[in-house]
Each structure stands twice: as structure tokens, then as C-alpha cells.
Amino acid sequence: MKGIPLVVLGCAAALAYPALGSSGSGPTGQIAFGMNHYCLQGPAGNKTPADCGKGEIAVVNANGSNLRVLTHDQVTETDPVWSPNGSEIAFLRPTPHTSNQIWVMNADGTNQRALTRFRNAPQLFGAQNEPALSWSPDGQSIVFSAFPSNKGGSEQLFILTVRTRGVTRLTHLARGATNPVWSPDGRWIAFASSGAPGQIFLLSPQTHRAHGLATSKGAPVAGLGIAWSPDSRSLAFNDGGTLVSFNVKTKRFQTIMRDGDSPSWSPDGQWIVFDYGDYVKEIRVNGTGLHPILHANSRKGHNFEPDWGS
């Protein structure tokens, strides 16, 4: 178990940025993210960066200040997601001889504990920039994507009840289901089918029925790194390398940024934080006010999967 969080810059540097002046107020709140510090491995003269278990979960203020590293061990954690009330962060941690497990900790990094102890089924393998967890709006459940067994196949969606730690399977889809994201109003779980990119679907937690999203012309909507807006009206995602938002009702796209991945909306719906190469950046939903808050040298590490909390 880990102790009190320690401020360590490592591969991530918090970057203060100038006041945004009359163009609007700056973003507020906290952002949880993954930060991985690589090791150089291989023969002398030909060493390459490699994951050596130095990936941690960290939190930074939305203005780029007060970076805190919350986990400290010899494994690489991924997929940090804030609980709806901002008191806890769920994440994935690998465990020897089993798949990844779902863990949760207090917002300050204390009281870290495992919610799952999977062995043969399901098998949960988190990948950087492919979020696998999402809280229900009431904070009672977590939806996640995992392989139904250790024999491979397509990932499916499961529900974990936090209090009892019971697990229920949600989907049995031939095309698989990944990147689940619960809408803030609780009506839908958005997810993507397996593949790159996968088609985006909406699933009802009540009926367990899913339907694919389509444009006004009937073309399927596909993307990676899905995130709901706070009003549950739009989804932001990586559309072939372009960061876009898609209004579920009007079926209209809006380009936010020509490059970006793993978006997350600010609680007020005015900003989006996202991956951009080695950076974590913020931008207004209308495409203005772009600025970095975190940067890493690609040979030393990578910052990934930002999630915006209150």
C-alpha cells in the first residue's frame, strides 16, 4: 500500500500559462492523468525507451499548478477516472500472475484498495489512450471493458457494483465493446466497437439494448477516446486524428482541434483537456484558448488519459 502523495515532476512538467484576459475566464478544477517515466533498455549505443513499471497516477490543477503524484510503486497504473463527487479516483493496476485489477483511492492518494481480484475471467487489460473505466453518475457502479476469459476474443462491457464488488456482464456483441463512458444524466453508456476506429454506440443501462450513432446522412459515427459533455448532449472523441464533438440529437460535428486524443470535458462544459503527443493540453470547446499544461520528453516518458474533475 502506498503512503502520502509526494510532489515529483519526473517526466511531467506543470506549465503556468498567461491570463486569458477578456477572451474568457481560465479553467478551474483538477485533472487526473497517467504519467510514465521510461527506462532506456537494449545494447549499448542502441538503447530505446521502454515501460519499466514507473507509470503513476498524478493530479494537477487545471491551471497547470500544484502537480501531485499519487501512486508510487514498481508497476504502471493507467485509466484514472474521478468519481462523480470528486472524492475518489478509480484506476487500473497490474497484479502479478493475473490481469489488471480495478483499484480506487481517495483524491489525495490515500486509502488505495482493490475492488476486483480477477483471475481467469474477465481479463482486464488497460492500454494507454484507450480508457476502460467510467463511473455511474450516482457513484455506485463502474462500467468497464474486458475480455470475457483468458482465451482472447472480443472485449465486452461489464458493471462492477462498488459496495458489493459484484460484477455483471452487459454486452455479448460479435464486434466487441471498448471505451465505455457513462453519460452524466445516466441514460446512456457510450462505447466503441472493437477495431480502429470502432463505431460508436449508445447502450441503455436499463434495457441493455444498444444502437449505433449515425450522421444526418446515415453514415456511422466512429472514433476513439470517447467523452461525454456535462449536459449529456454531445460526445468528444478522436475522429481519425482530429478532435471533434458530435451532438447526439442534432447529429452535427464540430471540429475542436486538428490533432488530439483522450479528451475530457471541464465540469462547466467550456473546456476540453486532451493528449497531444507528449503534451497534455487544454482548449475551449469552440477551438480557442489552446495551451499546454503538461509536457514530457518522448524519450523519457509520456503523459496520457487526462480526466477532469471538480
C-alpha positions, 0 to 999 in steps of 0.5 A: 500500500502506498503512503502520502502523495509526494510532489515529483515532476519526473517526466511531467512538467506543470506549465503556468500559462498567461491570463486569458484576459477578456477572451474568457475566464481560465479553467478551474478544477483538477485533472487526473492523468497517467504519467510514465517515466521510461527506462532506456533498455537494449545494447549499448549505443542502441538503447530505446525507451521502454515501460519499466513499471514507473507509470503513476497516477498524478493530479494537477490543477487545471491551471497547470499548478500544484502537480501531485503524484499519487501512486508510487510503486514498481508497476504502471497504473493507467485509466484514472477516472474521478468519481462523480463527487470528486472524492475518489479516483478509480484506476487500473493496476497490474497484479502479478500472475493475473490481469489488471485489477480495478483499484480506487483511492481517495483524491489525495492518494490515500486509502488505495484498495482493490475492488476486483481480484480477477483471475481467469475471467474477465481479463482486464487489460488497460492500454494507454489512450484507450480508457476502460473505466467510467463511473455511474453518475450516482457513484455506485457502479463502474462500467468497464471493458474486458475480455470475457476469459483468458482465451482472447476474443472480443472485449465486452462491457461489464458493471462492477457494483462498488459496495458489493464488488459484484460484477455483471456482464452487459454486452455479448456483441460479435464486434466487441465493446471498448471505451465505455463512458457513462453519460452524466444524466445516466441514460446512456453508456457510450462505447466503441466497437472493437477495431480502429476506429470502432463505431460508436454506440449508445447502450441503455443501462436499463434495457441493455439494448444498444444502437449505433450513432449515425450522421444526418446522412446515415453514415456511422459515427466512429472514433476513439477516446470517447467523452461525454459533455456535462449536459449529456448532449454531445460526445468528444472523441478522436475522429481519425486524428482530429478532435471533434464533438458530435451532438447526439440529437442534432447529429452535427460535428464540430471540429475542436482541434486538428490533432488530439486524443483522450479528451475530457470535458471541464465540469462547466462544459467550456473546456476540453483537456486532451493528449497531444503527443507528449503534451497534455493540453487544454482548449475551449470547446469552440477551438480557442484558448489552446495551451499546454499544461503538461509536457514530457520528453518522448524519450523519457516518458509520456503523459496520457488519459487526462480526466477532469474533475471538480 
